[in-house]
Amino acid sequence: MVHNTSLEFDQVIAVCKSLFLKKTKDYGTAWRILRPSSLTDQLFIKAQRIRTLEEKKVSKVGEDISTEFVGIVNYCVMAMLQLQFSSNEDLEIEPERMEGLFDMQINETKDLMFAKNHDYGEAWRDMRISSFTDLILMKILRVKQIEDNQGVTLASEGVKANYQDMLNYAVFALIKLGVKPN
């Protein structure tokens, strides 16, 4: 089977972006009040719920794991944006500007995905979705440690690179789950 990773990535992102922009119109950018560490904890909640659903095989609130992976993509975008905003920037950002900022983060992360995909030969296609969950949880724990160390690392990539990896793992899971725009 021939795969078109770029198209599949774009289709998954279209689903994520649509929800992101709808929620931006509903709630504004209220998430801007969150510190990066709170966004990391939101990512943890999403990933932990996925792992729980994978293990228990039952959802009592009716949302499946694909919904949570979409949430991980969107929270990663929020977290990366929070890292670039200064503390004196307005909390409220109009939806049109937010769409451009969303696209910038996604395009940069997609470029990273293609670079890694080249080097790893699309190994992700043979991975289990549960492995993406575990890798995301590991990356969250790494980010929490970096945050606890006030961003200082000795030999590791920074927080943003970890958010980008989490976003790409979530996209890979969504591709494997068959998520496409309606």
Beta strands, then each sheet from edge to edge (+ up, - down):
end
